[in-house]
Amino acid sequence: MMQKLKKPESFTLRIVLKIDSSKGKKSEIIKSLQAARIQCCSDKVRPVLVASTVIPSANGVIWAGVFSSQNQEDPENSALALYDISNVRGQVKGFCAYSGNCDSESGSELQPLSVVFKYSSVSAVAATRIESWIVLFIGTSDGQLIKLMSDEKYTPGCPIMLYKSDDERAVLPRMHFDPVDFKHIYIALKKQLRRVSVVPCAKYSTLKDCRAALDPLCGWCVNTLRCSTQDEC
């Protein structure tokens, strides 16, 4: 559970709350409450949460958040960071079990596993996991849709631009994968809805380029001698 509270002077407090719903009694569920504050990032303060998504994972719960310092003239105004929120252990003032001391804090800061992308105006994020890879789709306020791969150590690769709006319309926060054809994602812009391909395998014309792309959705097909998805081979 993610709780976002507004505090004075335009500061946003971001809290992750965790409870054990398997407990038999309501009082036991409340007593299991754990909380942590999310921080981003070490280079500068980015207090505003712009967008977020949960990434499927067999070993935990990875959460991706876009944070902004609200300075559009800064080329690194916004940052996309990854967090492991599966093992929240701590207490934040005002967020504790009714029998606890709600005025104290312990182990309350959750630091990012990795800051994978910085840009002047990130406005949306969606993600999926393919084996050990995390594939991120990043929308921007100047109308771009960017694809970014992160390996098992949460090290990002090179960003790939999948779409660019002609008139720089902002990509709105909600993005959805096509439930029938995962090869596409729906993005919303002002007065527009776009269906964009997320597997540009055909742009890699050689085996070297296909492998160098490090795109888990693409591979070299020895039958057709071209870069393609597995089901196309």
N, C-alpha and C positions, 0 to 999 in steps of 0.2 A: 504494500500500500504506500502510495506517495502522497504526502501532505505538503501543500505550498501555502505559506502564510505571508501576508504583507505586513511589513513593519514600517515605522516612520522613516522618512528621508529616502523613499523609493527603494528600500532594501528588501530583497526577497529571501525568506528563510525556507530552505528546502529540507524536508525531513523524510526519511524512509522509516516506515513503521512495519514491524514484523510480529505476528502472533501465531501461536500454534492452535489451529482450528481443530486438531484431532483430540484435544482435551475433552473430557466428558462433561464437565460442568462449566457454566458461563464464568463463574468466579475464577476457575483455573485458566481459562482462555485469557482473561484480562490480566492475570498475574504473569502470563508468559510474554507480555508485551515487551519488545525490544525496540530501540530507536537509535537513529544516527543522522547527523547532519551531513549533507553532501557538499563538498568543496570543489570549486573549479575557478581558477587553475593557479599554478605556482608562479607564472610569469606576470599575471595581473588579475585584478578582481573583476569577475564577470558575474554579477549578482542576479541576473534575470534569466530564468529558464524559458526558452523559446519553444522547444519541441522535444519530444522524447519517444522512445520505443523500447520494447522488451525483445531480446534476441533469444530464440530457442537454444537450449543447451542441455546436454545430457548430464553434465557435471556441475551445474549450478544455474543461477539466473543472472544473465548479463543484461545490464540496462544501459542504454545509450542516451545521453542528454546533450542538447545544444544550449550553450550558455552565451550570454551577450553582455558586453560592458556598456551598450547603448551609445557607442560613439561610431557612427557610420563612416567617419573619415579615417578611422583606424583600419588598415588592411587586415589586421588580426582581431577585429572587434568581437567576432564570435568564434567559439571553439566547440568541437564535437569530442566528447570524452566517454570512455567506456568504464563501467563500474561492475563489480561483483556484489550484488545485493542479496545473495543467498545466505550469507552468514553474518547478518547484522547482530552485533553484540554491543549493547551499551544503553545509556539512558540520557535523554535530553530534557532540560527543564520544561516542565509542563506536559511531558509525554511519558507517563509511567503508570504502573499499576496503582489502583486506588490505595493499596496498603504500603506503597513505596514512598520514598522521599522525592517529591517532584521538584524540589529546588536545587538538586545536585545533578552533576553531569559526570559520566564516566565512559571512556572509549567511544565518544560520540561523533567523531569526525571520520567520514568515509572518503578516502582519497581515490582518484581515478587509477585504473589499471594502466590506461594509456590515453593520451590526448592524440587522436588520430588525424584531426583535420582542423585547420584554422583558416578563416576567411572573413571578409568584411561584413557579409550579410547572409549567413545561413538561416533559412527559415523553416526547413522541414527535414525529417529524417525517417527512413524506413530501413529495415534490415532483415536478412535471413542468414541461416547457417547452412553451409554445404561441407559436410565432413568436418575437417578442422578449420575451415575458412569461415570468416564472417564477411558477408558482402553487404556493404552499406550503400544506400541510395540517398543522396543529399540534394535537397532543393534550396535555391537561393532567392534572395529578394530581387536580384537582377535577371531572373528568368532562366537560370540554368538548372539542369538535372545532371548530377555528377555521380559516377559509380566509383566506389573505393573498396579494395579488398584488404583484409587484415588477416595475418596468419595466426597460428596457434599461440604465438607469443605476443599477440596484439600489436604487431608491427605493421603499419600501413604501407601499401604499395603506392604506385603512381595513380593519381586521380584521372578518370576518363570522363570527358563530357559526352553525355548521351543525347542531350537536347538543349537548345538555346532559343528562347523566345525572341522573335524579331523586334518586338517593342519593349523588351525587358520587363514584362509583367511578372510580378512576384509569384513564386510557387507557394501556395497556401499550405499550412501545416499538415493536413491530412493527405497521405498517399496510400494507395491500396494496390496490392498485387492482383492481377487477373486470376480469379479462383479457378478458371478452366484452363487457361494457358499461362503458366508461370513465367513464360518468356516476355511478358509485358507487365508494365506498371501503369496505373492511372494516376495522373497528377492534375490538380486543380489550380487554375490561374484565374485572374479576374475575368468573369464572363466566359470562361473557356474550360473544357475538360479534354485532356490529351491522353492518348494511349501510346506509350513509348516502349520500344523494344529494349530489353535489358541484356540481350546476348548479341552484341555486335561481332560475332565470330568471323563473318565474311570479310571484314576489313583487314584481317590478317591473312595475307596471300601466300606466305611461305611457312614451312615448318618452324623455322627459327623465330619468326615473328609471333606465331601462334603460341609457342612455348614461352617466349619472353614476356608475353602479356600476363602470365600468371593468373589467368582468369579461370576459376574452378568450373565455370559454366561452359567453357570451350575446350576442345581438344583436337588433336590432329587425327583425321580419319584416313587410315591407310588404304581403304577401299576406293575412296573418291579423290584422295590426295588434296584435301582441303580442310580448313579449320571449321569445325562445326560442333553442334551439341551432340550429346551421346545418342539421343533418339533419332537424329538426322543421319547418323553414320550407319 
